[in-house]
Amino acid sequence: MKPNLFGAATTLLLTFSIAFSYGQNGSVVIQNNVNLPKDSVTSQLISSLNGFLGQKEKLTKENTFVLKDDLLETAALLDEMKGVEQNAKLKDGGFYKPYLTNITKRDNNNFIIQLSYIGIADNTPAIRASFKLLAKHIDGRFYFYSALKQNATSWKIKKAGYITYCYKDTLNAADTKEFQKMVFLYDKKLKANKPIVLYYCDNFLEVQQMLGVEYKADYAGIISNNLTANENGISLIVNGWNASRHRFDPHDLFHDRLRTVLSNDVINRPVDEGCAYLLGGSWGKSWTEILTLFKAYAKENPNADWLQLYIDAKNYSDDGGKILKVSYAINALIAQQLEKEKGFAAVMELLSCGKKEKGDENYFKALAKLTGINKADFNSKVWNLIKAS
């Protein structure tokens, strides 16, 4: 029997004195079984929460309900909340509604908010995500923020250059040395040198809990991963990476460092992934191993149409969901040759040619300018790069 977590869908009633419509404009849904604090500022708190949620798709620094002292940490949490209403399968952009599940008063000016994004189909609730936020009352309104810093108040701190490590008991010296080595390698190429605040968690579940992600369906069962943010020139990495080799992923680290110098709005993902292949490997494989698999694929497909495979974003390897893409491998080879001939500044220009679009016209325009390779000779030029590698 399917659990009825929130009562029959047809009896969803709002009982708070402020008039909220069901899911209207992203407003929180309050059921009659939610025990709200008997406090004069509760209505103001809920009004501010609706304002916060109504602006969550904006840049974090533009959300007027974010506590600016905790901007960096809250940016990482808000990244997890963006687009959470959407149900891609049903093609419904507002399927999951924000249900207020709890408000806990800490003192007169500080509250804990818990809410869940729930969709109801066939009278059965489905939870997409649950979040915990802290709220602070300042000058007549509430501001919201992640509890990350408060959750780590007992942790130790160590600084090395522009990297700040936050950890519970001990640091792995060999691991931090390797991490710094990769950061400095990337930053030299990217001309980044932006401060990093790194929290070492035991696993990815702890990462989520530290930030305020109590549950997210997308992450169910995932053991190793990081959550990150970049604000005001500072990079936050909440590390839950557990691997036999390192406590970080060199591939993801490249993505993080790139976003300290380039806006996500201009980064071309296939080029970004190609550079991450080249410099940091992928799925625990080194670039040499990735290239070996790609060359084996090319050998098995002597009549491959690389242009069509690129545009169609085809895979050339799938090891239990650990996918390697043709377009990424090709861009790794192109970036390698481009840096050799013109320096990494030219690679940066290709990286910033704009988000992937249908037909990849922006990419091919930048590629022709930087390398002379166009759609007409793409196939033959890629074969040449493979044979020369």
C-alpha positions in Angstrom: 0.0 0.0 0.0 1.4 3.4 -1.0 2.0 5.7 2.0 -0.3 8.8 2.3 2.2 11.2 3.6 0.1 14.4 3.6 -3.5 13.3 3.7 -5.8 13.0 0.7 -4.8 15.4 -2.1 -8.3 16.6 -2.4 -8.3 18.0 1.2 -5.3 20.2 0.9 -6.5 23.3 2.8 -4.7 26.5 3.8 -5.5 27.7 7.3 -3.0 30.5 7.9 -4.5 34.0 8.1 -2.5 35.3 5.1 -4.3 34.4 1.8 -2.0 32.0 -0.1 -3.3 30.4 -3.3 -2.3 26.8 -3.9 1.2 27.0 -5.4 0.5 30.5 -6.8 3.7 32.3 -7.9 5.7 29.7 -5.9 4.1 30.6 -2.6 4.5 28.0 0.2 1.6 25.6 0.7 0.6 25.4 4.4 -1.6 22.4 5.5 -3.9 22.4 8.5 -1.7 19.9 10.4 1.4 22.2 10.4 1.9 23.6 13.9 3.2 27.2 13.4 4.8 29.3 16.1 2.3 31.5 18.0 4.4 34.5 17.3 3.6 38.0 16.1 6.3 37.8 13.3 5.2 34.4 11.9 3.1 36.0 9.2 6.0 38.3 8.3 8.4 35.3 8.2 6.1 33.4 5.7 5.7 36.5 3.6 9.5 36.9 3.5 10.0 33.2 2.7 7.7 33.6 -0.3 9.8 36.5 -1.4 12.9 34.5 -1.1 11.5 31.6 -3.1 10.1 33.9 -5.7 13.6 35.2 -6.4 15.5 31.9 -6.1 16.0 31.6 -9.9 18.0 34.9 -9.9 21.6 35.2 -9.2 22.1 34.7 -5.4 23.5 38.1 -5.0 20.4 39.6 -6.6 18.0 37.8 -4.2 17.0 40.6 -1.7 16.0 38.0 0.9 19.4 36.4 1.2 21.5 37.2 4.3 24.6 38.7 2.6 27.0 37.6 5.4 26.4 34.0 4.3 26.1 34.7 0.6 28.6 32.1 -0.5 27.1 29.2 1.5 23.6 30.2 0.6 24.5 30.3 -3.1 25.5 26.6 -3.0 22.1 25.8 -1.3 20.1 27.9 -3.7 21.8 26.2 -6.7 20.2 23.0 -5.4 16.8 24.7 -5.2 16.8 26.2 -8.7 14.3 24.5 -11.0 13.2 22.1 -8.4 9.5 22.6 -9.3 10.0 21.1 -12.7 8.9 17.6 -13.7 10.7 16.8 -17.0 8.9 13.6 -17.6 5.5 15.2 -17.4 6.8 18.4 -19.1 5.3 20.4 -16.2 7.4 23.3 -15.0 5.4 23.8 -11.8 4.6 20.2 -10.8 6.3 20.2 -7.4 4.9 22.7 -4.9 6.8 24.0 -1.9 5.1 22.7 1.2 6.0 24.3 4.5 6.6 21.4 6.9 8.1 23.1 10.0 9.0 26.4 11.6 11.2 26.2 14.7 11.8 29.3 16.8 15.3 29.5 18.2 14.9 33.0 19.8 13.0 36.2 19.0 15.0 36.9 15.8 16.1 33.5 14.6 14.1 30.6 13.1 14.6 27.3 11.3 12.5 26.7 8.2 11.9 23.3 6.7 10.0 22.8 3.4 9.5 20.0 0.9 8.8 20.2 -2.8 6.0 17.7 -3.4 4.0 16.8 -6.5 0.7 14.8 -6.5 -0.3 12.5 -9.2 -3.1 10.0 -9.0 -3.6 11.0 -5.4 -0.1 9.9 -4.5 2.5 12.4 -3.3 6.0 12.3 -4.7 8.8 14.2 -3.0 11.4 15.9 -5.2 13.4 17.6 -2.5 13.4 18.8 1.1 15.4 21.8 2.4 16.3 23.4 5.7 17.0 27.1 5.9 17.9 29.5 8.7 16.0 32.8 9.0 17.1 36.0 10.8 14.9 39.0 11.6 16.6 42.3 10.9 15.0 45.7 10.7 11.5 44.5 10.1 12.1 41.7 7.6 13.5 38.2 7.4 16.6 37.1 5.6 17.5 33.5 4.8 20.7 31.6 4.7 22.4 28.2 4.8 23.4 26.6 8.1 26.8 25.4 6.8 29.0 27.7 8.9 26.9 27.1 12.0 27.0 23.3 11.4 30.8 23.5 11.3 31.5 25.7 14.2 33.5 23.0 16.0 35.6 22.1 13.0 39.2 23.0 12.6 40.6 25.5 10.1 43.9 25.5 8.3 45.1 28.0 5.6 47.6 27.3 2.8 48.0 30.2 0.5 44.6 31.2 -0.8 43.0 27.8 0.2 41.2 27.5 3.5 40.6 23.9 4.7 37.8 23.2 7.1 37.8 19.7 8.7 36.8 17.7 11.8 39.9 16.1 13.1 42.9 15.6 10.8 44.0 16.6 7.3 45.5 14.1 4.9 48.7 15.9 4.1 49.4 13.9 0.9 45.9 14.6 -0.4 46.0 18.3 0.3 49.4 18.5 -1.4 47.9 16.9 -4.5 44.9 19.2 -4.3 47.0 22.3 -4.1 49.1 21.0 -7.0 46.1 20.6 -9.3 44.6 24.0 -8.2 47.8 25.8 -9.0 48.1 24.0 -12.4 44.6 25.0 -13.3 44.9 28.6 -12.0 48.1 29.1 -13.9 46.4 28.3 -17.1 43.1 30.1 -16.3 44.8 33.1 -14.5 42.4 32.5 -11.7 44.2 32.6 -8.3 40.8 33.0 -6.5 40.4 32.1 -2.9 38.9 28.6 -2.1 37.0 27.6 1.1 37.0 23.8 1.2 34.9 21.7 3.7 35.9 18.1 4.1 32.8 16.0 4.8 32.8 12.2 5.3 30.5 11.5 2.3 28.1 13.2 0.0 25.1 12.7 2.2 26.8 14.7 4.9 27.6 17.4 2.3 23.9 17.8 1.6 23.0 17.8 5.3 25.6 20.4 6.1 24.3 22.8 3.5 20.6 22.3 4.2 19.6 19.7 1.5 17.7 17.2 3.7 16.7 15.1 0.7 16.9 15.4 -3.1 15.7 12.7 -5.4 18.4 13.5 -7.9 21.0 12.4 -5.4 19.4 9.3 -4.0 22.1 6.6 -3.4 25.0 8.8 -4.5 28.0 8.3 -2.1 30.7 10.6 -3.6 30.1 14.1 -5.0 30.8 17.8 -4.2 28.5 20.9 -4.0 30.1 24.2 -5.0 29.5 27.9 -5.5 31.4 31.0 -6.6 30.5 34.4 -5.2 32.5 37.6 -5.0 35.6 36.0 -6.3 35.6 33.2 -3.6 35.1 29.5 -4.5 33.3 27.2 -2.1 33.7 23.4 -2.3 31.8 21.2 0.1 33.7 18.0 -0.5 32.0 14.6 -0.2 34.3 12.9 -2.6 35.5 9.4 -1.6 37.9 7.7 -4.0 40.7 5.3 -3.6 43.2 7.8 -5.1 42.2 11.3 -3.9 39.6 13.1 -1.7 38.8 15.3 -4.7 38.0 14.8 -8.4 40.5 16.6 -10.7 37.8 16.7 -13.5 35.3 18.5 -11.4 38.0 20.8 -9.9 38.7 22.1 -13.4 35.0 23.0 -13.8 35.0 24.8 -10.5 38.1 26.8 -11.2 36.9 27.7 -14.7 33.8 29.2 -13.2 35.8 31.6 -11.1 36.9 33.4 -14.2 34.1 32.7 -16.7 30.4 33.0 -16.3 28.4 29.8 -16.7 26.3 31.7 -19.3 29.2 31.8 -21.8 30.9 28.4 -21.2 30.5 25.9 -23.9 30.0 22.6 -22.1 31.5 20.2 -24.7 34.7 22.3 -24.7 34.6 22.6 -20.9 34.3 18.8 -20.6 37.0 18.3 -23.2 39.5 20.4 -21.2 38.5 18.6 -18.1 39.1 15.2 -19.8 42.5 16.5 -21.0 43.7 18.0 -17.7 41.8 16.0 -15.1 40.6 12.7 -16.7 37.1 11.5 -16.0 35.4 8.8 -13.9 38.7 7.9 -12.3 40.3 7.4 -15.6 43.3 9.5 -16.7 43.4 11.3 -20.1 45.7 8.6 -21.4 43.1 5.9 -20.6 40.3 8.0 -22.0 42.3 8.6 -25.2 43.0 4.9 -25.5 39.3 4.0 -25.4 38.6 6.8 -27.9 41.2 5.5 -30.3 39.9 2.0 -30.0 36.4 3.3 -30.9 37.8 5.1 -33.9 39.6 1.9 -35.0 36.3 -0.1 -34.7 34.5 2.6 -36.7 36.8 3.5 -39.7 33.9 5.2 -41.5 32.8 7.3 -38.6 31.2 10.7 -39.4 32.8 12.7 -36.6 30.8 15.8 -37.5 27.4 14.0 -37.1 28.6 12.2 -34.0 29.7 15.5 -32.5 26.4 17.3 -33.2 24.4 14.3 -32.0 26.4 14.2 -28.7 27.0 10.4 -29.1 28.8 8.3 -26.5 31.8 6.1 -27.3 31.9 4.4 -24.0 29.4 3.6 -21.2 30.8 1.7 -18.3 27.7 1.2 -16.1 26.5 4.8 -16.6 30.0 6.2 -16.6 29.7 7.8 -20.0 32.4 9.2 -22.3 31.3 11.3 -25.1 32.7 11.7 -28.6 32.4 15.5 -28.6 34.3 15.8 -25.3 37.2 13.6 -26.5 37.4 15.6 -29.8 37.5 18.9 -27.9 40.3 17.5 -25.7 42.3 16.8 -28.8 41.5 20.2 -30.2 42.3 22.0 -27.0 45.6 20.1 -26.7 46.7 21.2 -30.2 45.3 24.7 -29.8 47.3 25.3 -26.6 50.4 24.0 -28.2 50.1 26.3 -31.2 48.6 29.5 -29.7 48.6 29.1 -25.9 45.8 28.6 -23.4 44.3 32.0 -24.0 43.1 30.6 -27.4 41.6 27.7 -25.5 39.8 30.1 -23.2 38.3 31.9 -26.3 36.9 28.6 -27.5 35.7 27.7 -24.0 33.7 31.0 -23.9 32.0 30.7 -27.3 28.6 30.3 -25.6 26.4 27.6 -24.4 25.8 24.5 -26.6 23.0 25.2 -29.1 21.2 23.2 -31.7 23.6 22.6 -34.6 26.5 24.1 -32.6 26.8 27.1 -34.9 28.5 29.3 -32.2 31.0 26.6 -31.5 31.9 26.0 -35.2 32.2 29.8 -35.8 34.7 30.1 -32.9 36.5 26.9 -34.0 37.0 28.2 -37.6 38.4 31.5 -36.3 40.8 29.9 -33.9 41.9 26.8 -35.8 40.7 27.1 -39.4 38.6 23.9 -38.9 35.1 24.2 -40.3 32.2 21.9 -40.8 33.3 21.0 -44.3 36.7 19.6 -43.2 35.8 18.7 -39.6 35.7 15.0 -40.3 39.1 14.8 -42.0 40.7 17.2 -39.4 39.5 15.0 -36.5 40.9 11.9 -38.1 44.2 13.7 -38.4 44.2 14.6 -34.7 43.3 11.0 -33.7 46.1 9.6 -35.9 48.6 12.2 -34.5 47.7 11.5 -30.9 
